[in-house]
């Protein structure tokens, strides 16, 4: 059974940091590109960051460049999103996503709220 389980979300003040984790099981994690998406209320889902199967290639949305870092540990079947200098506009539910060809899996998401 495929599972993607996100953790690490919560309430943080502007300028603070959070580290999200996504633990994968039920598929060969090291074969898949991993992505973090977010969706805020009333807004479309946004691709935040992606990382290649070996971790050698990363991409970021312009809105998070220089503040967020995606990484993965294939030995632990886990992908991370380090979020620094958080802003209120980063408030959203963050989902991890695994994709390889036509196969695509989603996690349930973790809420991140940036507020004073």
Secondary structure, DSSP 8 states (H G I E B T S, - for coil): --EEEEE--EEE-TT--EEEEEEEESS-GGGSEEEEEEE-TTS--EEEEEE-TTS--EEE-TTTTTTEEEEEETTTTEEEEEE-S--GGG-EEEEEEEEETTEEEE---EEEEE--
